[in-house]
Amino acid sequence: MLAKRFADAKPYEAPNHRGVVGLRLQGFEPGGPENQWVGLS
């Protein structure tokens, strides 16, 4: 597992979640999981 600092998490737009800021913590990056991800909103 790759550790990611909160400050390095990339924001993303979640469908049908208006006014919510989502951060992708794990997944869809080199060396990480390809079919799953973990986010925080």
ZAVO-292985 format. One record per residue: x, y, z of N, C-alpha, C in turn; chain. Coordinates in Angstrom, 3 decimals, always signed. Example, Ala and Ser with C-alpha at 12.3 -4.5 7.8 and 13.67 -1.06 7.14 Angstrom:
% ZAVO-292985
REC,+13.190,-5.690,+7.800,+12.300,-4.500,+7.800,+13.200,-3.300,+7.800,A;
REC,+12.850,-2.250,+7.080,+13.670,-1.060,+7.140,+12.900,+0.030,+7.870,A;
***
This chain:
% ZAVO-292985
REC,+0.842,-1.175,+0.000,+0.000,+0.000,+0.000,+0.885,+1.236,+0.000,A;
REC,+0.480,+2.213,-0.748,+1.175,+3.490,-0.772,+0.513,+4.441,+0.218,A;
REC,+1.325,+5.109,+1.040,+0.781,+6.092,+1.980,+0.705,+7.446,+1.286,A;
REC,-0.384,+8.158,+1.512,-0.551,+9.487,+0.914,-0.917,+10.469,+2.016,A;
REC,-0.241,+11.572,+2.029,-0.556,+12.616,+3.002,-1.834,+13.334,+2.577,A;
REC,-2.582,+13.773,+3.561,-3.845,+14.464,+3.307,-3.638,+15.646,+2.368,A;
REC,-2.562,+16.390,+2.562,-2.285,+17.570,+1.736,-2.012,+17.208,+0.275,A;
REC,-1.637,+15.955,+0.005,-1.329,+15.514,-1.359,-2.522,+14.876,-2.064,A;
REC,-3.636,+14.721,-1.375,-4.821,+14.089,-1.974,-5.406,+15.000,-3.049,A;
REC,-5.785,+14.401,-4.183,-6.337,+15.154,-5.313,-7.856,+15.261,-5.188,A;
REC,-8.420,+16.447,-5.399,-9.878,+16.590,-5.361,-10.519,+15.969,-6.601,A;
REC,-11.766,+15.559,-6.471,-12.513,+15.028,-7.606,-13.973,+15.431,-7.476,A;
REC,-14.671,+15.453,-8.599,-16.100,+15.773,-8.648,-16.886,+14.469,-8.594,A;
REC,-17.701,+14.289,-7.583,-18.536,+13.091,-7.469,-19.906,+13.378,-8.088,A;
REC,-20.384,+12.496,-8.960,-21.697,+12.707,-9.578,-22.811,+12.798,-8.529,A;
REC,-23.710,+13.744,-8.706,-24.878,+13.930,-7.832,-24.523,+14.284,-6.389,A;
REC,-23.351,+14.820,-6.147,-22.952,+15.272,-4.811,-22.642,+16.764,-4.895,A;
REC,-23.660,+17.556,-5.044,-23.486,+18.997,-5.212,-23.037,+19.663,-3.908,A;
REC,-22.057,+20.520,-4.026,-21.565,+21.242,-2.859,-20.677,+20.414,-1.948,A;
REC,-20.206,+19.263,-2.427,-19.349,+18.387,-1.626,-17.955,+18.375,-2.243,A;
REC,-16.942,+18.472,-1.414,-15.567,+18.349,-1.884,-15.108,+16.932,-1.606,A;
REC,-14.704,+16.230,-2.646,-14.205,+14.868,-2.493,-12.705,+14.827,-2.716,A;
REC,-12.008,+13.991,-1.954,-10.569,+13.803,-2.108,-10.297,+12.328,-2.359,A;
REC,-9.512,+12.024,-3.367,-9.129,+10.641,-3.647,-7.862,+10.345,-2.862,A;
REC,-7.952,+9.391,-1.935,-6.817,+9.053,-1.083,-5.990,+7.907,-1.649,A;
REC,-6.626,+6.911,-2.225,-5.942,+5.748,-2.787,-6.634,+5.315,-4.057,A;
REC,-5.869,+4.825,-5.010,-6.418,+4.210,-6.207,-6.232,+5.017,-7.474,A;
REC,-6.218,+4.285,-8.611,-6.098,+4.866,-9.949,-4.847,+5.718,-10.121,A;
REC,-3.727,+5.243,-9.582,-2.457,+5.928,-9.762,-1.362,+4.876,-9.924,A;
REC,-0.201,+5.226,-10.476,+0.862,+4.241,-10.678,+1.252,+3.544,-9.375,A;
REC,+1.282,+2.235,-9.388,+1.658,+1.463,-8.212,+0.529,+1.228,-7.228,A;
REC,-0.638,+1.776,-7.495,-1.779,+1.615,-6.592,-2.832,+0.703,-7.192,A;
REC,-3.937,+0.514,-6.490,-5.017,-0.325,-7.000,-5.583,+0.235,-8.301,A;
REC,-5.995,-0.669,-9.192,-6.536,-0.246,-10.481,-8.050,-0.377,-10.570,A;
REC,-8.657,-1.161,-9.692,-10.099,-1.372,-9.796,-10.860,-0.918,-8.551,A;
REC,-10.176,-0.357,-7.590,-10.814,+0.136,-6.369,-10.132,+1.441,-5.974,A;
REC,-10.849,+2.252,-5.233,-10.244,+3.468,-4.724,-10.899,+3.845,-3.407,A;
REC,-10.230,+4.706,-2.661,-10.728,+5.187,-1.373,-10.766,+6.702,-1.447,A;
REC,-11.901,+7.261,-1.080,-12.053,+8.707,-1.095,-12.579,+9.221,+0.230,A;
REC,-12.514,+10.506,+0.395,-13.017,+11.182,+1.587,-13.831,+12.374,+1.122,A;
REC,-15.020,+12.530,+1.675,-15.837,+13.687,+1.300,-16.358,+14.376,+2.535,A;
***
